[in-house]
Amino acid sequence: MTEFAKDSILVLVDTTLDGRIEASTAELIGAASLVGTPVLVVPRGIAENAGNNAGDSADIVKELGDLGAATVLIGEASNINNPHDLVDVLSAAEKLVKPQAILTSHSAQGRDVAARFAARYRRGLLTDVVGVARDEEGIIAQHSAFGGAYQVTAAVTLNAPVITLRRGTVEHRPQPAQATQESLTLERTQRRSVTIESAETQTAVSERPDLRGAQKVVSGGRGMGSEEGFKLVEQLADALGAAVGASRAAVDAGFTQPSSQVGQTGVYVSPQLYVALGISGAIQHRAGMQTAKTIVAINQDADAPIFEIADFGVVGDVFTVVPALIDALDARKK
Ligand SMILES: Cc1cc2nc3c(=O)[nH]c(=O)nc-3n(C[C@H](O)[C@H](O)[C@H](O)COP(=O)(O)OP(=O)(O)OC[C@H]3O[C@@H](n4cnc5c(N)ncnc54)[C@H](O)[C@@H]3O)c2cc1C
């Protein structure tokens, strides 16, 4: 039987509804490798999707090894979208490995599994973490609190912490490794569980990058004035190859769809570039984008709070500045 490193960190592979590995898995492995040895947990259905034949998981083991996983543990999950099944797989992995931390994505699935696991086994849960590190007592997690106004360090003092990691916050990527594979033996808990009879993926038809995990985001606010005016946000996004975001005011006014909302009650983004057009910078909006590496704001009010966190700001009318910016970007491409 495999001997697991003392500093093993269990990482639950992050997947799409149809069982493909999310790009954020690379980041989870990166975070785990900063504090220990990444041991990946993969539900069987996902391994089968990745392999050529049912049960052939060599491809996924190689893929995860290339991302830096030391070991890949594969456990039977009757439904990869059922969080109860995933908690069973995770708990079998935890018993086997005795890790120093358990890491999931802060995605809908990752949050769901992490919370259920922590509640079932009475573990400390650290959510929406933007960085992990070690101090003399063990693993610590960093949070970006109150709209990014404060960086908070938190630790769990009993047992291995369960940590959900915000996407786009960890840049470190470890060297590729020759991952070994092991099967998990699961004890089915007889707990009450949901049965998922079918799951359907709704694919948004868009050429633009997905807002979650995008490297560049252009967002528009109430200052865009109307649905028609909001098209300028999309035009700048296309000129930059960026995803489109919005403030809640823009969504509530019907300028764009709710899935574009960035902020406390919307999507959290952490891109390399965030461009805010006609957005005042309310704390609830900042909560979702303050960790962007470079923030550019265009607003006609020089006192708008967004300028407090912007790296570059233009005080002006979006309907004058943005078309000029698009022209300049187009001219560069020629
Ligand atoms: C519990 C709770 C949760 C919330 N969650 C979120 C959330 O997830 N995301 C979110 O965004 N908000 C959220 N909000 C709402 C938030 O408080 C703000 O109301 C909202 O972010 C404001 O959106 P805005 O900046 O587009 O609009 P406004 O605050 O009205 O700002 C519009 C800006 O556009 C500028 N402007 C106007 N015309 C032009 C022009 N022609 N050119 C340039 N600039 C112009 C103005 O100067 C102004 O600064 C939440 C609120 C609550 C209470």
The ligand as an ORCA input file, in Angstrom:
! r2SCAN-3c Opt
* xyz 0 1
  C     -26.744     42.849      0.319
  C     -26.271     43.553     -0.920
  C     -25.562     42.835     -1.859
  C     -25.111     43.466     -3.014
  N     -24.373     42.741     -3.924
  C     -23.848     43.385     -4.991
  C     -23.028     42.678     -5.928
  O     -22.799     41.477     -5.837
  N     -22.505     43.384     -6.957
  C     -22.722     44.722     -7.144
  O     -22.211     45.286     -8.102
  N     -23.509     45.393     -6.282
  C     -24.088     44.755     -5.233
  N     -24.891     45.446     -4.387
  C     -25.309     46.813     -4.775
  C     -24.282     47.889     -4.449
  O     -24.477     48.351     -3.138
  C     -24.421     49.069     -5.418
  O     -25.738     49.564     -5.345
  C     -24.114     48.750     -6.873
  O     -22.874     48.084     -6.960
  C     -24.057     50.053     -7.676
  O     -23.850     49.741     -9.023
  P     -23.203     50.848     -9.969
  O     -21.849     51.198     -9.498
  O     -23.352     50.357    -11.361
  O     -24.227     52.045     -9.844
  P     -24.055     53.468     -9.147
  O     -23.598     53.339     -7.753
  O     -25.301     54.201     -9.409
  O     -22.858     54.122     -9.954
  C     -22.939     54.485    -11.294
  C     -21.647     55.218    -11.621
  O     -21.625     55.527    -12.986
  C     -21.035     56.794    -13.151
  N     -21.531     57.320    -14.413
  C     -22.803     57.669    -14.758
  N     -22.855     58.033    -16.034
  C     -21.589     57.942    -16.540
  C     -21.005     58.214    -17.811
  N     -21.747     58.605    -18.870
  N     -19.678     58.019    -17.944
  C     -18.917     57.601    -16.900
  N     -19.416     57.333    -15.669
  C     -20.741     57.498    -15.500
  C     -21.481     57.598    -11.945
  O     -20.588     58.657    -11.682
  C     -21.474     56.519    -10.854
  O     -20.232     56.494    -10.178
  C     -25.381     44.848     -3.238
  C     -26.086     45.550     -2.272
  C     -26.529     44.923     -1.135
  C     -27.289     45.719     -0.107
*
